[in-house]
Amino acid sequence: MEKFRPLGAFLCVYEIARLIFLTGAFVHLQPVGTAPFPLLALITPGALFFLMALFWTLDLPRYRVYGPLFLVGKGLGIITAVFWILFTDTYMIGELLQGTEWLLATGIVLFLVPGDTLSAWMVIRLMRR
C-alpha cells in the first residue's frame, strides 16, 4: 500500500488542478448576465474523481473496487474532449483564438486530455496489482 501513496498524491493534485481549470472555464465561458450556479452544477460530479484518489491514498484495499467507475468517468471525459476538439465548428475555433479564450482550448488539448489519459493509465496499473 505504501507504494501507491506517491501515485495517489499525484492523482489528488491532478484532480484538484482539473477541477479548478474546469470551474474557471465554465465561469469564463458563461453568457453575460447569467448566474454561474447552473453551469457550475455540471462540474460537481468531477469532484468525485478527487475524492476517489484521496480515498485510494488513505486506504487502497478498501476502495479499490471503485477503479472501474473511475476509468469509465475518465473515458467519458477523454471522449467528450476529443469530440469537442474534432467537431468544433471553424467559426467557434476562430472565436476561441481571439482574446484569452485560446488558453481554454489549449488547456483542454494539452492539459485535460493527456492528464486524464495518464490518470486512467495509472489507475489501470493500480487495478492490476
N, C-alpha and C positions, 0 to 999 in steps of 0.2 A: 504494500500500500504506500510506503514511503516513496517509492519510485515515481508515483503518479503526482505527488504534491507539486513539483515544478510545472508539470504539464497542466494540472488543474489550475494553478495560479495564472499561467499564461492564458488559459481559456477564460478565466474570470475577467482578466484585464481586457482581453479582446472583446468579450461580450459587453462590458461596460462601455468601451470605446464605440462599439457598433450601435448601442442604444443611444448614446449621445449624438452620434452622427445622424442617425435616423430622426431623432427628435428635432435636431437643428434643421434637417432637410424639410421635414413636414411643416415646421413653423415658417421657414423661409419661403416655401412654395405655396403657402395658403393664399387664397384670394384676398385682396384688400377689403377690409371691412367685415371680415368674418371672424368668428370666435375660434381660437385654436383647439379648444377641447374636443370637438367631434373628430378632428383629424388625429389628434394625439391619442385618442382611444384606440386607433388602429395599431399603434406601436406597442401598447401594453403587453400583448402576448409575447413580444420579443424579450421581455424581462424574464420570462421563464427559462430562456437559454442561459442567462446569467445564473439563475437560481440552480439549475441543473449542474452547471460547472462548479458552483460553490458547494453544493451538497456532495458531489463526487470528490472534491478536495477534502471535505471533512470526514466522509465515511463512504469510501468507494464500494465495498462489498454490499452494503445495504441498498445503495441507489443505482447499482449497475444496470438494473432492469429497465431504466429509463433511457438507455442508449439508443434503441431503435426509434423512439419518439424524437429524440434529439436529431438523429440522422434524417428522418422524414421532414422535420421542420427546416433543417439546413438545405435539404434537396429542393424543397419548395422555394426557399429563398433564392437559391442559385438559379433555378429555372426561371423564376419571375424576373430576376435582374437580367439574365441573358436575353429573354424575350423582350424586355423593355429596351435593351441595347439594340437588338436586331430589328425590331419592328417599330421603332420610333420614327415618326414622320419627319422628313427632312426639314420642314418648317419648324418643328419643335426643336430639332437639333440646332438650327440657326438661332432660335430664341435662347437656348441654353448656353450658347457660346458668347452671348452678349452679357456684359456685366460680370457679376460674381457667380452666376449660375453655372458657369463652366466648371467651377470647383465641385459642384454636386455630381455632375456627370463623370468627372474624373475620379471622384471619390467612390462612386459606385463601381466603376470599371477597375480601378486599381486598389481599392480597399475592401469593399464588401464581397465581391465575387472571389478573389483569391483568399481572403480571410475566412470566409465560410467554407471554402473548399479545404483549406488547411485544417480548420477545426473539425470538419467531418472526417478527414483522414486520421486525425489524432484520436477521435472517438472510435473509429473502426479499429485502430490499433489497440485501444483500451479494451474493446469488446472481445478481441481475440486472446487476451491474456487469460 
